[in-house]
Amino acid sequence: MPRFENNVMGLIPRQEWLDIPFVVNRPDNPIDQLFGDVKTTNLVAYWETIAAEYQVPLMAQFHGFDTEAQKTFRIPVDSHNIEKGLIKVKIDQSERMRALLHAGVQNDDLYDYVINDGIRLAEQVITRTKVAKNELMATGKVTIKENNLDLTVDYGVPADQIGLTIDFGVGASAPVDEQLEALVQTARNGGNVLNGFMTSRATLNKFRKSAVIQKAVNGNNMVGVLLSNADLKAYLTEEYGLSNIIVNDATYGVPGAVVNGRPHITAKRYFPELGITFFAAPNGGTKLGDGLWGDPPEADAGVEQNNNVTGSSESPYVYISQWSEHDPTVLWTKASTLFMPVLYKPDSLYIATAVETPPRA
């Protein structure tokens, strides 16, 4: 029979939290195909290692004997902001305990309710990390404008690789296939071999409906006939090397106003519907970066020494802690982590938007 810590209703022994795996990879979230998850004790040091490892190799120079060696340089990283990615959320456990007790819920079930609350809090933390990864993919930056924070982590994606367009309109200055060829060649000239892109199903269908691509794949007689996904992907792979096409229509919820006593949740897309981000995975790999997870302040604040606080004593991706207050009497459960995604190569992204220019008058 499960027992609450120190006989405090709702306070879970720390070992119970440690036994919950809190798996942070989400196979159903497309962004995790491109950005992994790494636990580290030092986000800045890990970021600097990645920045040095994945850049285009720098060339040393020949020197005459007895001459001073040319000095090289380290790749600059945004170390000012990357350790500010503290994500946390808490819930009042006492209010829930009282409501459940009044409803006749027994001790075993109470225990499960508290554990499940902790799991749900961890899921909210993990969801915020997916939002950050997707924002990096869609914009080349991560912005944190919430809870009195206002900062932007700039990954150094070149300005001329952001704000691009793929024009599917009749009035486009060039056919879609020529636009793709120009983009792929521009990237190649810059030392990047594009091998895929992320977009939505709606935007991918614009390629399938393109008369230019329909003609290129199946000839004049098949113009107007929707291309199959398989034929489109085979064409993009053969002609442009874009073999890794990732469709991202995943959504998440944002809490809004309370309506009729119930919180209203607004669904938002992780990745914009008209977004098309082309990428060049470095070193022939499949990943563009990693999500770096660190320890939140709670992990080293000595909370276990306070009799009213319990927390996981190891270093999981998401740290669960609980504490009680006496005036008013409240038991809190909190999930927290330190997180920031990192991009291996700043120039590996070419960020575009699908547009449709109308016919010229």
C-alpha positions in Angstrom: 0.0 0.0 0.0 1.6 3.4 -1.0 2.4 5.8 1.8 2.7 9.5 1.6 6.0 11.1 2.8 6.0 12.2 6.4 2.3 11.4 6.5 1.6 14.6 4.6 -1.4 14.0 2.3 -0.2 14.3 -1.3 3.6 14.3 -0.6 5.2 11.6 -2.7 8.5 9.9 -1.7 11.3 11.1 -4.0 12.1 7.5 -5.1 8.6 7.3 -6.6 9.3 10.3 -8.9 12.7 8.8 -9.8 10.9 5.6 -10.9 8.9 7.5 -13.5 10.9 7.6 -16.8 9.6 10.9 -18.2 10.6 10.0 -21.7 11.1 13.3 -23.6 11.4 12.0 -27.2 8.1 12.1 -29.0 8.0 9.8 -32.1 4.7 11.5 -33.1 6.2 15.0 -33.0 8.1 15.5 -36.4 10.6 17.9 -34.9 12.2 15.1 -32.9 13.3 13.6 -36.2 15.7 16.5 -36.7 16.6 17.6 -33.1 17.6 15.1 -30.4 17.7 15.4 -26.7 20.8 15.5 -24.6 21.2 15.8 -20.8 24.2 17.8 -19.8 25.6 19.5 -16.6 26.8 22.5 -18.6 24.8 23.9 -21.4 27.4 26.5 -22.5 30.3 24.0 -22.6 28.2 21.5 -24.6 27.1 24.2 -27.0 30.6 25.4 -27.6 31.7 21.8 -28.3 29.0 21.4 -30.9 29.7 24.8 -32.5 33.3 23.8 -33.0 32.6 20.2 -34.2 30.0 20.9 -36.9 31.4 23.9 -38.7 33.0 23.7 -42.1 36.6 22.8 -41.5 38.9 25.8 -41.4 42.1 25.7 -43.4 45.4 26.2 -41.8 48.2 27.8 -43.9 51.7 26.8 -44.9 54.4 28.7 -43.0 58.1 29.2 -43.4 60.4 27.6 -40.8 61.1 29.7 -37.7 58.0 31.9 -38.3 55.1 32.6 -35.9 52.0 30.4 -36.5 48.8 32.2 -37.6 46.3 32.5 -34.8 42.9 30.8 -35.4 39.6 31.6 -33.6 36.8 29.9 -31.8 33.3 29.9 -33.2 31.2 32.5 -31.3 28.1 31.2 -29.5 25.3 33.0 -27.8 26.4 32.1 -24.3 24.6 35.1 -22.9 21.1 33.7 -23.2 21.3 29.9 -23.5 21.2 29.3 -19.8 18.1 31.3 -19.3 15.7 28.7 -20.6 14.1 27.8 -17.3 10.8 26.1 -17.8 8.5 25.4 -14.8 4.9 24.9 -13.9 3.2 24.1 -10.6 -0.2 23.0 -9.3 -2.0 23.3 -5.9 -2.2 19.7 -4.7 -4.1 20.4 -1.4 -7.2 21.8 -3.1 -7.3 18.6 -5.2 -6.8 16.3 -2.2 -9.6 17.9 -0.3 -12.0 17.6 -3.3 -11.1 14.0 -3.9 -11.5 13.1 -0.2 -14.9 14.7 -0.1 -15.8 12.6 -3.1 -14.9 9.4 -1.3 -11.7 8.6 -3.1 -9.5 6.2 -1.1 -5.8 6.4 -0.3 -4.5 4.2 -3.1 -6.4 6.2 -5.7 -5.3 9.5 -4.1 -1.7 8.4 -4.5 -2.3 7.7 -8.2 -4.0 11.1 -8.7 -0.9 12.9 -7.3 1.5 10.9 -9.5 -0.6 11.5 -12.6 -0.7 15.3 -11.7 3.1 15.2 -11.7 3.3 13.4 -15.0 0.9 15.9 -16.5 3.1 18.8 -15.3 6.1 17.1 -16.8 4.2 16.8 -20.1 3.6 20.5 -20.1 7.3 21.2 -19.6 8.2 18.8 -22.4 5.6 20.4 -24.7 7.3 23.8 -24.2 10.6 22.3 -25.3 9.0 21.1 -28.5 7.6 24.6 -29.1 11.2 26.0 -28.8 12.6 23.4 -31.2 9.9 24.2 -33.8 10.4 27.9 -33.5 14.1 27.5 -34.2 13.2 25.4 -37.3 10.6 28.0 -38.5 12.4 31.2 -37.7 16.1 30.5 -37.0 15.6 32.0 -33.5 14.1 31.1 -30.1 12.1 33.9 -28.4 11.1 33.8 -24.8 8.4 36.5 -24.1 6.5 35.2 -21.1 6.4 35.7 -17.4 8.3 39.0 -17.5 11.0 37.6 -19.7 11.9 39.1 -23.1 14.9 37.6 -24.8 15.8 36.2 -28.1 18.4 33.5 -28.7 19.9 34.1 -32.1 21.6 31.1 -33.7 23.3 33.1 -36.4 21.3 31.9 -39.4 22.4 34.3 -42.2 19.9 37.0 -42.9 19.8 36.1 -46.6 18.6 32.6 -45.7 15.6 33.9 -43.8 12.4 35.3 -45.3 12.7 33.4 -48.6 9.6 32.5 -50.7 8.5 29.7 -52.9 5.9 31.2 -55.2 3.2 28.8 -56.5 1.1 31.6 -58.1 0.4 32.1 -61.8 2.2 35.5 -61.5 5.4 34.0 -60.1 8.6 35.4 -61.6 9.8 31.9 -62.3 8.3 28.4 -62.4 8.4 26.4 -59.2 11.0 23.9 -60.5 13.3 26.8 -61.4 12.9 28.3 -58.0 13.8 25.0 -56.3 16.8 24.6 -58.6 18.0 28.2 -57.8 17.6 27.6 -54.1 19.4 24.3 -54.1 22.3 25.7 -56.2 22.6 28.8 -54.0 22.9 26.5 -51.0 25.4 24.3 -52.8 27.6 27.4 -53.7 27.5 28.3 -50.0 28.8 24.8 -48.9 25.5 23.3 -48.0 24.0 20.3 -49.8 20.2 20.5 -49.1 18.7 17.1 -48.4 15.2 17.8 -47.2 12.6 20.3 -45.9 9.9 20.6 -43.3 6.5 21.9 -44.2 2.7 21.3 -43.7 0.5 18.9 -45.5 -1.3 21.8 -47.1 1.9 23.3 -48.5 3.2 20.0 -49.6 -0.1 19.6 -51.6 0.8 22.9 -53.4 3.8 21.0 -54.9 1.5 18.1 -55.9 -1.0 20.6 -57.6 1.7 22.5 -59.5 1.2 22.2 -63.2 4.9 22.6 -63.8 5.8 19.7 -61.6 2.9 17.6 -62.9 4.2 18.1 -66.4 7.8 17.4 -65.4 6.8 14.1 -63.7 4.1 12.7 -66.0 4.1 14.8 -69.2 1.7 17.2 -70.8 -1.3 14.8 -70.8 -1.3 14.5 -67.0 -1.3 18.3 -66.2 -4.2 18.9 -63.8 -4.0 15.4 -62.3 -2.9 15.5 -58.7 0.5 14.0 -58.2 0.8 11.1 -55.7 3.0 11.7 -52.7 5.2 8.9 -53.8 5.8 10.4 -57.3 6.4 13.9 -55.8 8.9 12.6 -53.3 10.7 10.5 -56.0 10.9 13.7 -58.2 12.2 15.9 -55.4 14.8 13.3 -54.5 16.0 12.6 -58.0 16.1 16.2 -59.3 17.1 18.2 -56.2 18.4 15.7 -53.6 15.5 16.6 -51.3 14.9 13.1 -49.9 13.9 13.9 -46.3 10.5 15.5 -46.5 8.9 16.0 -43.1 5.3 16.9 -42.8 4.5 18.8 -39.6 0.9 19.4 -38.7 1.2 18.8 -34.9 -0.5 21.1 -32.5 -0.4 22.0 -28.8 -2.7 23.8 -26.4 -2.4 27.2 -24.8 -4.5 28.1 -21.8 -6.9 31.0 -22.2 -9.7 32.7 -20.4 -12.1 30.8 -18.1 -15.5 30.4 -19.8 -18.4 29.2 -17.7 -16.1 27.9 -15.0 -14.0 25.9 -17.5 -10.6 27.0 -18.8 -10.6 27.6 -22.6 -7.7 26.0 -24.5 -6.5 27.4 -27.8 -4.9 25.0 -30.2 -1.8 26.3 -32.0 0.5 24.8 -34.6 4.1 24.0 -33.7 5.2 24.8 -37.3 3.4 27.4 -39.6 1.1 26.1 -42.2 2.8 28.1 -45.0 6.3 27.5 -43.8 8.9 25.6 -45.8 12.3 25.2 -44.1 14.9 23.6 -46.3 17.8 22.1 -44.4 21.3 20.5 -44.9 22.0 18.0 -42.3 25.8 18.2 -41.6 28.3 15.4 -42.1 25.8 13.3 -44.1 23.7 12.8 -41.0 20.0 13.1 -40.3 19.9 15.6 -37.4 20.2 19.3 -37.4 20.8 19.8 -33.7 19.9 18.8 -30.2 17.8 20.0 -27.4 20.1 20.5 -24.4 18.6 19.8 -21.0 20.2 21.0 -17.8 19.3 21.0 -14.1 16.9 23.7 -12.9 17.8 25.7 -9.7 15.7 23.3 -7.6 18.1 20.5 -8.3 21.0 22.1 -6.4 19.1 24.3 -4.0 19.3 21.8 -1.2 15.6 21.2 -1.1 15.9 17.7 0.3 17.3 19.2 3.5 14.0 21.0 4.2 11.6 18.7 5.9 8.6 20.2 4.1 10.1 19.6 0.6 10.9 16.5 -1.4 12.4 16.1 -4.8 14.2 13.7 -7.1 17.8 13.4 -6.0 19.2 12.3 -9.4 19.4 14.3 -12.6 16.4 13.5 -14.8 15.3 15.5 -17.8 12.3 16.9 -15.9 12.7 17.6 -12.1 9.7 17.1 -9.9 9.6 18.8 -6.5 6.9 19.2 -3.8 6.7 21.5 -0.8 4.1 22.5 1.7 3.2 25.9 3.1 1.4 26.4 6.4 -0.4 29.7 6.1 -2.5 29.1 4.1 -2.0 25.3 4.2 -1.1 24.4 0.6 0.9 21.5 -0.9 2.5 22.3 -4.2 3.8 20.0 -7.0 6.1 21.5 -9.5 7.9 20.3 -12.7 10.9 22.2 -14.0 13.9 21.9 -16.2 16.6 24.0 -17.9 16.3 23.7 -21.7 17.5 25.2 -24.9 17.8 23.8 -28.5 21.1 24.1 -30.3 21.6 24.1 -34.1 24.7 22.3 -35.3 25.4 24.6 -38.3 23.9 28.1 -38.3 23.9 28.2 -42.1 22.2 24.8 -42.5 18.7 26.3 -42.7 17.0 28.1 -45.6 13.7 29.4 -44.2 10.9 30.1 -46.7 7.2 30.8 -46.9 4.7 29.5 -49.6 3.1 32.4 -51.5 0.8 32.7 -54.5 1.3 35.7 -56.7 -1.8 36.4 -58.8 -1.7 36.8 -62.6 -0.2 40.1 -63.8 -2.7 42.5 -65.1 
